Amino acid sequence: MRAATDGLLEGVDVSQRPWFRNATAGQHLGDVHEALLLAKALRAGDGAPPRFYDIAFPL
């Protein structure tokens, strides 16, 4: 990964994440899901896990 929002996952190996693998083949539009790698860093004030919709593509 070359860029990360606020550096949260900068330097982390994301090569096995579905959004990364699919994006290397063109583009990835994912379903709403919990953020496995970001959950600890981005907990909501109410303790609910954050949910994300992944959009990824090569630049």
PQR file of N, CA, C, O and H, with PARSE charges and radii, in Angstrom:
ATOM      1  N   MET A   1       0.854  -1.158   0.000 -0.4000 1.5000
ATOM      2  CA  MET A   1       0.000   0.000   0.000 -0.0000 2.0000
ATOM      3  C   MET A   1       0.901   1.221   0.000  0.5500 1.7000
ATOM      4  O   MET A   1       1.839   1.306   0.793 -0.5500 1.4000
ATOM      5  N   ARG A   2       0.621   2.162  -0.882 -0.4000 1.5000
ATOM      6  CA  ARG A   2       1.442   3.364  -0.973 -0.0000 2.0000
ATOM      7  C   ARG A   2       0.851   4.535  -0.215  0.5500 1.7000
ATOM      8  O   ARG A   2       1.574   5.463   0.148 -0.5500 1.4000
ATOM      9  H   ARG A   2      -0.141   2.092  -1.526  0.4000 1.0000
ATOM     10  N   ALA A   3      -0.448   4.509   0.030 -0.4000 1.5000
ATOM     11  CA  ALA A   3      -1.096   5.610   0.744 -0.0000 2.0000
ATOM     12  C   ALA A   3      -2.109   5.040   1.716  0.5500 1.7000
ATOM     13  O   ALA A   3      -2.688   3.978   1.488 -0.5500 1.4000
ATOM     14  H   ALA A   3      -1.035   3.755  -0.264  0.4000 1.0000
ATOM     15  N   ALA A   4      -2.309   5.760   2.794 -0.4000 1.5000
ATOM     16  CA  ALA A   4      -3.277   5.325   3.797 -0.0000 2.0000
ATOM     17  C   ALA A   4      -3.886   6.551   4.459  0.5500 1.7000
ATOM     18  O   ALA A   4      -3.181   7.527   4.716 -0.5500 1.4000
ATOM     19  H   ALA A   4      -1.839   6.623   2.979  0.4000 1.0000
ATOM     20  N   THR A   5      -5.166   6.516   4.736 -0.4000 1.5000
ATOM     21  CA  THR A   5      -5.816   7.630   5.399 -0.0000 2.0000
ATOM     22  C   THR A   5      -5.213   7.835   6.772  0.5500 1.7000
ATOM     23  O   THR A   5      -5.201   6.919   7.595 -0.5500 1.4000
ATOM     24  H   THR A   5      -5.738   5.723   4.528  0.4000 1.0000
ATOM     25  N   ASP A   6      -4.718   9.017   7.020 -0.4000 1.5000
ATOM     26  CA  ASP A   6      -4.095   9.370   8.301 -0.0000 2.0000
ATOM     27  C   ASP A   6      -2.987   8.401   8.703  0.5500 1.7000
ATOM     28  O   ASP A   6      -2.627   8.335   9.879 -0.5500 1.4000
ATOM     29  H   ASP A   6      -4.727   9.761   6.352  0.4000 1.0000
ATOM     30  N   GLY A   7      -2.443   7.650   7.751 -0.4000 1.5000
ATOM     31  CA  GLY A   7      -1.343   6.742   8.041 -0.0000 2.0000
ATOM     32  C   GLY A   7      -1.725   5.519   8.851  0.5500 1.7000
ATOM     33  O   GLY A   7      -0.846   4.811   9.342 -0.5500 1.4000
ATOM     34  H   GLY A   7      -2.736   7.704   6.797  0.4000 1.0000
ATOM     35  N   LEU A   8      -3.031   5.248   9.006 -0.4000 1.5000
ATOM     36  CA  LEU A   8      -3.474   4.148   9.873 -0.0000 2.0000
ATOM     37  C   LEU A   8      -2.949   2.784   9.443  0.5500 1.7000
ATOM     38  O   LEU A   8      -2.594   1.968  10.294 -0.5500 1.4000
ATOM     39  H   LEU A   8      -3.746   5.823   8.608  0.4000 1.0000
ATOM     40  N   LEU A   9      -2.895   2.524   8.162 -0.4000 1.5000
ATOM     41  CA  LEU A   9      -2.411   1.222   7.693 -0.0000 2.0000
ATOM     42  C   LEU A   9      -1.130   1.350   6.871  0.5500 1.7000
ATOM     43  O   LEU A   9      -0.738   0.411   6.179 -0.5500 1.4000
ATOM     44  H   LEU A   9      -3.183   3.186   7.471  0.4000 1.0000
ATOM     45  N   GLU A  10      -0.489   2.494   6.945 -0.4000 1.5000
ATOM     46  CA  GLU A  10       0.734   2.694   6.187 -0.0000 2.0000
ATOM     47  C   GLU A  10       1.795   1.692   6.637  0.5500 1.7000
ATOM     48  O   GLU A  10       2.079   1.569   7.828 -0.5500 1.4000
ATOM     49  H   GLU A  10      -0.808   3.257   7.507  0.4000 1.0000
ATOM     50  N   GLY A  11       2.370   0.988   5.685 -0.4000 1.5000
ATOM     51  CA  GLY A  11       3.383  -0.019   5.991 -0.0000 2.0000
ATOM     52  C   GLY A  11       2.832  -1.386   6.335  0.5500 1.7000
ATOM     53  O   GLY A  11       3.607  -2.323   6.533 -0.5500 1.4000
ATOM     54  H   GLY A  11       2.139   1.088   4.718  0.4000 1.0000
ATOM     55  N   VAL A  12       1.509  -1.533   6.414 -0.4000 1.5000
ATOM     56  CA  VAL A  12       0.876  -2.817   6.726 -0.0000 2.0000
ATOM     57  C   VAL A  12       0.708  -3.616   5.441  0.5500 1.7000
ATOM     58  O   VAL A  12       0.334  -3.058   4.409 -0.5500 1.4000
ATOM     59  H   VAL A  12       0.880  -0.772   6.254  0.4000 1.0000
ATOM     60  N   ASP A  13       0.976  -4.900   5.492 -0.4000 1.5000
ATOM     61  CA  ASP A  13       0.806  -5.773   4.329 -0.0000 2.0000
ATOM     62  C   ASP A  13      -0.682  -6.072   4.143  0.5500 1.7000
ATOM     63  O   ASP A  13      -1.268  -6.822   4.924 -0.5500 1.4000
ATOM     64  H   ASP A  13       1.280  -5.354   6.329  0.4000 1.0000
ATOM     65  N   VAL A  14      -1.286  -5.494   3.125 -0.4000 1.5000
ATOM     66  CA  VAL A  14      -2.703  -5.700   2.838 -0.0000 2.0000
ATOM     67  C   VAL A  14      -2.897  -6.571   1.598  0.5500 1.7000
ATOM     68  O   VAL A  14      -4.006  -6.661   1.070 -0.5500 1.4000
ATOM     69  H   VAL A  14      -0.811  -4.884   2.491  0.4000 1.0000
ATOM     70  N   SER A  15      -1.839  -7.204   1.138 -0.4000 1.5000
ATOM     71  CA  SER A  15      -1.882  -7.949  -0.113 -0.0000 2.0000
ATOM     72  C   SER A  15      -2.859  -9.122  -0.103  0.5500 1.7000
ATOM     73  O   SER A  15      -3.254  -9.594  -1.170 -0.5500 1.4000
ATOM     74  H   SER A  15      -0.939  -7.131   1.567  0.4000 1.0000
ATOM     75  N   GLN A  16      -3.254  -9.598   1.060 -0.4000 1.5000
ATOM     76  CA  GLN A  16      -4.198 -10.713   1.125 -0.0000 2.0000
ATOM     77  C   GLN A  16      -5.640 -10.268   1.363  0.5500 1.7000
ATOM     78  O   GLN A  16      -6.546 -11.100   1.391 -0.5500 1.4000
ATOM     79  H   GLN A  16      -2.933  -9.216   1.926  0.4000 1.0000
ATOM     80  N   ARG A  17      -5.860  -8.971   1.534 -0.4000 1.5000
ATOM     81  CA  ARG A  17      -7.218  -8.461   1.722 -0.0000 2.0000
ATOM     82  C   ARG A  17      -7.956  -8.564   0.388  0.5500 1.7000
ATOM     83  O   ARG A  17      -7.367  -8.290  -0.657 -0.5500 1.4000
ATOM     84  H   ARG A  17      -5.124  -8.295   1.512  0.4000 1.0000
ATOM     85  N   PRO A  18      -9.235  -8.953   0.403 -0.5600 1.5000
ATOM     86  CA  PRO A  18      -9.990  -9.110  -0.848  0.2800 2.0000
ATOM     87  C   PRO A  18      -9.992  -7.855  -1.722  0.5500 1.7000
ATOM     88  O   PRO A  18      -9.859  -7.966  -2.941 -0.5500 1.4000
ATOM     89  N   TRP A  19     -10.138  -6.679  -1.140 -0.4000 1.5000
ATOM     90  CA  TRP A  19     -10.186  -5.456  -1.944 -0.0000 2.0000
ATOM     91  C   TRP A  19      -8.874  -5.234  -2.685  0.5500 1.7000
ATOM     92  O   TRP A  19      -8.882  -4.736  -3.811 -0.5500 1.4000
ATOM     93  H   TRP A  19     -10.247  -6.589  -0.150  0.4000 1.0000
ATOM     94  N   PHE A  20      -7.753  -5.591  -2.078 -0.4000 1.5000
ATOM     95  CA  PHE A  20      -6.456  -5.403  -2.732 -0.0000 2.0000
ATOM     96  C   PHE A  20      -6.270  -6.406  -3.859  0.5500 1.7000
ATOM     97  O   PHE A  20      -5.881  -6.040  -4.968 -0.5500 1.4000
ATOM     98  H   PHE A  20      -7.746  -5.995  -1.163  0.4000 1.0000
ATOM     99  N   ARG A  21      -6.551  -7.674  -3.570 -0.4000 1.5000
ATOM    100  CA  ARG A  21      -6.393  -8.709  -4.603 -0.0000 2.0000
ATOM    101  C   ARG A  21      -7.286  -8.425  -5.798  0.5500 1.7000
ATOM    102  O   ARG A  21      -6.842  -8.552  -6.939 -0.5500 1.4000
ATOM    103  H   ARG A  21      -6.868  -7.971  -2.669  0.4000 1.0000
ATOM    104  N   ASN A  22      -8.535  -8.043  -5.563 -0.4000 1.5000
ATOM    105  CA  ASN A  22      -9.458  -7.764  -6.664 -0.0000 2.0000
ATOM    106  C   ASN A  22      -9.056  -6.511  -7.434  0.5500 1.7000
ATOM    107  O   ASN A  22      -9.210  -6.461  -8.654 -0.5500 1.4000
ATOM    108  H   ASN A  22      -8.895  -7.940  -4.636  0.4000 1.0000
ATOM    109  N   ALA A  23      -8.546  -5.506  -6.743 -0.4000 1.5000
ATOM    110  CA  ALA A  23      -8.155  -4.264  -7.412 -0.0000 2.0000
ATOM    111  C   ALA A  23      -6.959  -4.469  -8.331  0.5500 1.7000
ATOM    112  O   ALA A  23      -6.826  -3.771  -9.336 -0.5500 1.4000
ATOM    113  H   ALA A  23      -8.420  -5.547  -5.752  0.4000 1.0000
ATOM    114  N   THR A  24      -6.089  -5.415  -8.002 -0.4000 1.5000
ATOM    115  CA  THR A  24      -4.946  -5.656  -8.886 -0.0000 2.0000
ATOM    116  C   THR A  24      -5.397  -6.225 -10.226  0.5500 1.7000
ATOM    117  O   THR A  24      -4.654  -6.165 -11.205 -0.5500 1.4000
ATOM    118  H   THR A  24      -6.197  -5.982  -7.186  0.4000 1.0000
ATOM    119  N   ALA A  25      -6.604  -6.774 -10.276 -0.4000 1.5000
ATOM    120  CA  ALA A  25      -7.148  -7.306 -11.518 -0.0000 2.0000
ATOM    121  C   ALA A  25      -8.000  -6.268 -12.251  0.5500 1.7000
ATOM    122  O   ALA A  25      -8.509  -6.551 -13.336 -0.5500 1.4000
ATOM    123  H   ALA A  25      -7.207  -6.823  -9.480  0.4000 1.0000
ATOM    124  N   GLY A  26      -8.162  -5.090 -11.685 -0.4000 1.5000
ATOM    125  CA  GLY A  26      -8.945  -4.056 -12.347 -0.0000 2.0000
ATOM    126  C   GLY A  26      -9.600  -3.122 -11.374  0.5500 1.7000
ATOM    127  O   GLY A  26      -9.131  -2.001 -11.175 -0.5500 1.4000
ATOM    128  H   GLY A  26      -7.748  -4.861 -10.804  0.4000 1.0000
ATOM    129  N   GLN A  27     -10.690  -3.564 -10.754 -0.4000 1.5000
ATOM    130  CA  GLN A  27     -11.377  -2.728  -9.777 -0.0000 2.0000
ATOM    131  C   GLN A  27     -12.106  -3.598  -8.772  0.5500 1.7000
ATOM    132  O   GLN A  27     -12.381  -4.771  -9.026 -0.5500 1.4000
ATOM    133  H   GLN A  27     -11.071  -4.474 -10.915  0.4000 1.0000
ATOM    134  N   HIS A  28     -12.412  -3.010  -7.636 -0.4000 1.5000
ATOM    135  CA  HIS A  28     -13.138  -3.750  -6.604 -0.0000 2.0000
ATOM    136  C   HIS A  28     -14.180  -2.839  -5.990  0.5500 1.7000
ATOM    137  O   HIS A  28     -13.862  -1.744  -5.526 -0.5500 1.4000
ATOM    138  H   HIS A  28     -12.189  -2.058  -7.430  0.4000 1.0000
ATOM    139  N   LEU A  29     -15.423  -3.288  -5.986 -0.4000 1.5000
ATOM    140  CA  LEU A  29     -16.525  -2.625  -5.298 -0.0000 2.0000
ATOM    141  C   LEU A  29     -17.080  -3.653  -4.326  0.5500 1.7000
ATOM    142  O   LEU A  29     -17.715  -4.622  -4.744 -0.5500 1.4000
ATOM    143  H   LEU A  29     -15.681  -4.178  -6.363  0.4000 1.0000
ATOM    144  N   GLY A  30     -16.850  -3.453  -3.045 -0.4000 1.5000
ATOM    145  CA  GLY A  30     -17.215  -4.455  -2.052 -0.0000 2.0000
ATOM    146  C   GLY A  30     -18.560  -4.218  -1.410  0.5500 1.7000
ATOM    147  O   GLY A  30     -19.224  -3.216  -1.676 -0.5500 1.4000
ATOM    148  H   GLY A  30     -16.335  -2.666  -2.706  0.4000 1.0000
ATOM    149  N   ASP A  31     -18.956  -5.150  -0.559 -0.4000 1.5000
ATOM    150  CA  ASP A  31     -20.164  -5.033   0.242 -0.0000 2.0000
ATOM    151  C   ASP A  31     -19.835  -4.311   1.545  0.5500 1.7000
ATOM    152  O   ASP A  31     -18.667  -4.214   1.920 -0.5500 1.4000
ATOM    153  H   ASP A  31     -18.416  -5.964  -0.342  0.4000 1.0000
ATOM    154  N   VAL A  32     -20.846  -3.809   2.232 -0.4000 1.5000
ATOM    155  CA  VAL A  32     -20.642  -3.183   3.533 -0.0000 2.0000
ATOM    156  C   VAL A  32     -20.178  -4.249   4.505  0.5500 1.7000
ATOM    157  O   VAL A  32     -20.752  -5.337   4.566 -0.5500 1.4000
ATOM    158  H   VAL A  32     -21.795  -3.888   1.927  0.4000 1.0000
ATOM    159  N   HIS A  33     -19.128  -3.935   5.274 -0.4000 1.5000
ATOM    160  CA  HIS A  33     -18.547  -4.911   6.189 -0.0000 2.0000
ATOM    161  C   HIS A  33     -17.843  -4.208   7.342  0.5500 1.7000
ATOM    162  O   HIS A  33     -17.614  -2.999   7.293 -0.5500 1.4000
ATOM    163  H   HIS A  33     -18.662  -3.052   5.225  0.4000 1.0000
ATOM    164  N   GLU A  34     -17.503  -4.964   8.377 -0.4000 1.5000
ATOM    165  CA  GLU A  34     -16.697  -4.423   9.461 -0.0000 2.0000
ATOM    166  C   GLU A  34     -15.274  -4.233   8.943  0.5500 1.7000
ATOM    167  O   GLU A  34     -14.828  -4.955   8.051 -0.5500 1.4000
ATOM    168  H   GLU A  34     -17.690  -5.946   8.417  0.4000 1.0000
ATOM    169  N   ALA A  35     -14.582  -3.282   9.495 -0.4000 1.5000
ATOM    170  CA  ALA A  35     -13.202  -3.017   9.098 -0.0000 2.0000
ATOM    171  C   ALA A  35     -12.279  -3.841   9.985  0.5500 1.7000
ATOM    172  O   ALA A  35     -11.970  -3.434  11.105 -0.5500 1.4000
ATOM    173  H   ALA A  35     -14.944  -2.696  10.220  0.4000 1.0000
ATOM    174  N   LEU A  36     -11.841  -4.988   9.498 -0.4000 1.5000
ATOM    175  CA  LEU A  36     -11.028  -5.877  10.318 -0.0000 2.0000
ATOM    176  C   LEU A  36      -9.722  -5.248  10.762  0.5500 1.7000
ATOM    177  O   LEU A  36      -9.364  -5.340  11.936 -0.5500 1.4000
ATOM    178  H   LEU A  36     -12.092  -5.318   8.589  0.4000 1.0000
ATOM    179  N   LEU A  37      -9.002  -4.612   9.852 -0.4000 1.5000
ATOM    180  CA  LEU A  37      -7.712  -4.023  10.203 -0.0000 2.0000
ATOM    181  C   LEU A  37      -7.846  -2.667  10.893  0.5500 1.7000
ATOM    182  O   LEU A  37      -6.951  -2.260  11.633 -0.5500 1.4000
ATOM    183  H   LEU A  37      -9.293  -4.537   8.898  0.4000 1.0000
ATOM    184  N   LEU A  38      -8.945  -1.973  10.658 -0.4000 1.5000
ATOM    185  CA  LEU A  38      -9.115  -0.635  11.218 -0.0000 2.0000
ATOM    186  C   LEU A  38     -10.002  -0.593  12.470  0.5500 1.7000
ATOM    187  O   LEU A  38     -10.102   0.453  13.111 -0.5500 1.4000
ATOM    188  H   LEU A  38      -9.672  -2.304  10.057  0.4000 1.0000
ATOM    189  N   ALA A  39     -10.629  -1.683  12.821 -0.4000 1.5000
ATOM    190  CA  ALA A  39     -11.625  -1.686  13.893 -0.0000 2.0000
ATOM    191  C   ALA A  39     -11.100  -1.109  15.211  0.5500 1.7000
ATOM    192  O   ALA A  39     -11.796  -0.324  15.854 -0.5500 1.4000
ATOM    193  H   ALA A  39     -10.547  -2.534  12.301  0.4000 1.0000
ATOM    194  N   LYS A  40      -9.907  -1.478  15.615 -0.4000 1.5000
ATOM    195  CA  LYS A  40      -9.371  -0.995  16.885 -0.0000 2.0000
ATOM    196  C   LYS A  40      -9.091   0.504  16.852  0.5500 1.7000
ATOM    197  O   LYS A  40      -9.321   1.204  17.838 -0.5500 1.4000
ATOM    198  H   LYS A  40      -9.342  -2.116  15.093  0.4000 1.0000
ATOM    199  N   ALA A  41      -8.599   0.990  15.731 -0.4000 1.5000
ATOM    200  CA  ALA A  41      -8.235   2.400  15.617 -0.0000 2.0000
ATOM    201  C   ALA A  41      -9.438   3.313  15.415  0.5500 1.7000
ATOM    202  O   ALA A  41      -9.377   4.498  15.741 -0.5500 1.4000
ATOM    203  H   ALA A  41      -8.412   0.421  14.930  0.4000 1.0000
ATOM    204  N   LEU A  42     -10.531   2.772  14.882 -0.4000 1.5000
ATOM    205  CA  LEU A  42     -11.669   3.610  14.506 -0.0000 2.0000
ATOM    206  C   LEU A  42     -12.956   3.281  15.246  0.5500 1.7000
ATOM    207  O   LEU A  42     -14.036   3.487  14.692 -0.5500 1.4000
ATOM    208  H   LEU A  42     -10.580   1.809  14.617  0.4000 1.0000
ATOM    209  N   ARG A  43     -12.890   2.788  16.450 -0.4000 1.5000
ATOM    210  CA  ARG A  43     -14.105   2.467  17.203 -0.0000 2.0000
ATOM    211  C   ARG A  43     -14.988   3.696  17.357  0.5500 1.7000
ATOM    212  O   ARG A  43     -14.501   4.789  17.646 -0.5500 1.4000
ATOM    213  H   ARG A  43     -12.013   2.620  16.900  0.4000 1.0000
ATOM    214  N   ALA A  44     -16.276   3.512  17.163 -0.4000 1.5000
ATOM    215  CA  ALA A  44     -17.231   4.602  17.356 -0.0000 2.0000
ATOM    216  C   ALA A  44     -17.392   4.852  18.855  0.5500 1.7000
ATOM    217  O   ALA A  44     -17.101   3.974  19.667 -0.5500 1.4000
ATOM    218  H   ALA A  44     -16.672   2.624  16.927  0.4000 1.0000
ATOM    219  N   GLY A  45     -17.847   6.024  19.214 -0.4000 1.5000
ATOM    220  CA  GLY A  45     -18.040   6.381  20.612 -0.0000 2.0000
ATOM    221  C   GLY A  45     -18.980   5.437  21.342  0.5500 1.7000
ATOM    222  O   GLY A  45     -18.864   5.261  22.555 -0.5500 1.4000
ATOM    223  H   GLY A  45     -18.084   6.737  18.554  0.4000 1.0000
ATOM    224  N   ASP A  46     -19.913   4.825  20.613 -0.4000 1.5000
ATOM    225  CA  ASP A  46     -20.867   3.906  21.241 -0.0000 2.0000
ATOM    226  C   ASP A  46     -20.347   2.470  21.279  0.5500 1.7000
ATOM    227  O   ASP A  46     -21.055   1.569  21.729 -0.5500 1.4000
ATOM    228  H   ASP A  46     -20.007   4.968  19.628  0.4000 1.0000
ATOM    229  N   GLY A  47     -19.121   2.249  20.812 -0.4000 1.5000
ATOM    230  CA  GLY A  47     -18.528   0.913  20.826 -0.0000 2.0000
ATOM    231  C   GLY A  47     -18.902   0.050  19.640  0.5500 1.7000
ATOM    232  O   GLY A  47     -18.411  -1.071  19.510 -0.5500 1.4000
ATOM    233  H   GLY A  47     -18.546   2.980  20.447  0.4000 1.0000
ATOM    234  N   ALA A  48     -19.768   0.557  18.771 -0.4000 1.5000
ATOM    235  CA  ALA A  48     -20.175  -0.215  17.597 -0.0000 2.0000
ATOM    236  C   ALA A  48     -19.007  -0.297  16.619  0.5500 1.7000
ATOM    237  O   ALA A  48     -18.270   0.675  16.450 -0.5500 1.4000
ATOM    238  H   ALA A  48     -20.167   1.468  18.877  0.4000 1.0000
ATOM    239  N   PRO A  49     -18.836  -1.438  15.981 -0.5600 1.5000
ATOM    240  CA  PRO A  49     -17.748  -1.549  15.010  0.2800 2.0000
ATOM    241  C   PRO A  49     -18.028  -0.672  13.791  0.5500 1.7000
ATOM    242  O   PRO A  49     -19.170  -0.584  13.341 -0.5500 1.4000
ATOM    243  N   PRO A  50     -16.995  -0.024  13.255 -0.5600 1.5000
ATOM    244  CA  PRO A  50     -17.208   0.783  12.050  0.2800 2.0000
ATOM    245  C   PRO A  50     -17.519  -0.120  10.863  0.5500 1.7000
ATOM    246  O   PRO A  50     -17.047  -1.255  10.804 -0.5500 1.4000
ATOM    247  N   ARG A  51     -18.291   0.368   9.945 -0.4000 1.5000
ATOM    248  CA  ARG A  51     -18.631  -0.364   8.733 -0.0000 2.0000
ATOM    249  C   ARG A  51     -18.097   0.408   7.542  0.5500 1.7000
ATOM    250  O   ARG A  51     -18.110   1.639   7.524 -0.5500 1.4000
ATOM    251  H   ARG A  51     -18.674   1.290   9.993  0.4000 1.0000
ATOM    252  N   PHE A  52     -17.623  -0.339   6.537 -0.4000 1.5000
ATOM    253  CA  PHE A  52     -17.022   0.270   5.364 -0.0000 2.0000
ATOM    254  C   PHE A  52     -17.548  -0.346   4.085  0.5500 1.7000
ATOM    255  O   PHE A  52     -18.033  -1.478   4.065 -0.5500 1.4000
ATOM    256  H   PHE A  52     -17.613  -1.339   6.552  0.4000 1.0000
ATOM    257  N   TYR A  53     -17.440   0.419   3.034 -0.4000 1.5000
ATOM    258  CA  TYR A  53     -17.727  -0.022   1.681 -0.0000 2.0000
ATOM    259  C   TYR A  53     -16.428   0.210   0.919  0.5500 1.7000
ATOM    260  O   TYR A  53     -16.019   1.359   0.748 -0.5500 1.4000
ATOM    261  H   TYR A  53     -17.046   1.338   3.050  0.4000 1.0000
ATOM    262  N   ASP A  54     -15.777  -0.841   0.462 -0.4000 1.5000
ATOM    263  CA  ASP A  54     -14.483  -0.721  -0.193 -0.0000 2.0000
ATOM    264  C   ASP A  54     -14.636  -0.409  -1.680  0.5500 1.7000
ATOM    265  O   ASP A  54     -15.400  -1.053  -2.399 -0.5500 1.4000
ATOM    266  H   ASP A  54     -16.109  -1.774   0.601  0.4000 1.0000
ATOM    267  N   ILE A  55     -13.896   0.584  -2.106 -0.4000 1.5000
ATOM    268  CA  ILE A  55     -13.742   0.905  -3.518 -0.0000 2.0000
ATOM    269  C   ILE A  55     -12.246   0.964  -3.753  0.5500 1.7000
ATOM    270  O   ILE A  55     -11.557   1.783  -3.146 -0.5500 1.4000
ATOM    271  H   ILE A  55     -13.275   1.107  -1.521  0.4000 1.0000
ATOM    272  N   ALA A  56     -11.735   0.111  -4.621 -0.4000 1.5000
ATOM    273  CA  ALA A  56     -10.295   0.055  -4.864 -0.0000 2.0000
ATOM    274  C   ALA A  56     -10.018  -0.192  -6.341  0.5500 1.7000
ATOM    275  O   ALA A  56     -10.728  -0.943  -7.011 -0.5500 1.4000
ATOM    276  H   ALA A  56     -12.295  -0.555  -5.115  0.4000 1.0000
ATOM    277  N   PHE A  57      -8.966   0.462  -6.831 -0.4000 1.5000
ATOM    278  CA  PHE A  57      -8.542   0.279  -8.220 -0.0000 2.0000
ATOM    279  C   PHE A  57      -7.099   0.734  -8.328  0.5500 1.7000
ATOM    280  O   PHE A  57      -6.650   1.568  -7.541 -0.5500 1.4000
ATOM    281  H   PHE A  57      -8.390   1.072  -6.288  0.4000 1.0000
ATOM    282  N   PRO A  58      -6.367   0.195  -9.292 -0.5600 1.5000
ATOM    283  CA  PRO A  58      -4.980   0.619  -9.471  0.2800 2.0000
ATOM    284  C   PRO A  58      -4.905   2.000 -10.120  0.5500 1.7000
ATOM    285  O   PRO A  58      -5.730   2.354 -10.961 -0.5500 1.4000
ATOM    286  N   LEU A  59      -3.915   2.755  -9.716 -0.4000 1.5000
ATOM    287  CA  LEU A  59      -3.668   4.072 -10.335 -0.0000 2.0000
ATOM    288  C   LEU A  59      -2.364   4.036 -11.092  0.5500 1.7000
ATOM    289  O   LEU A  59      -1.967   5.038 -11.687 -0.5500 1.4000
ATOM    290  H   LEU A  59      -3.245   2.467  -9.032  0.4000 1.0000
TER
END
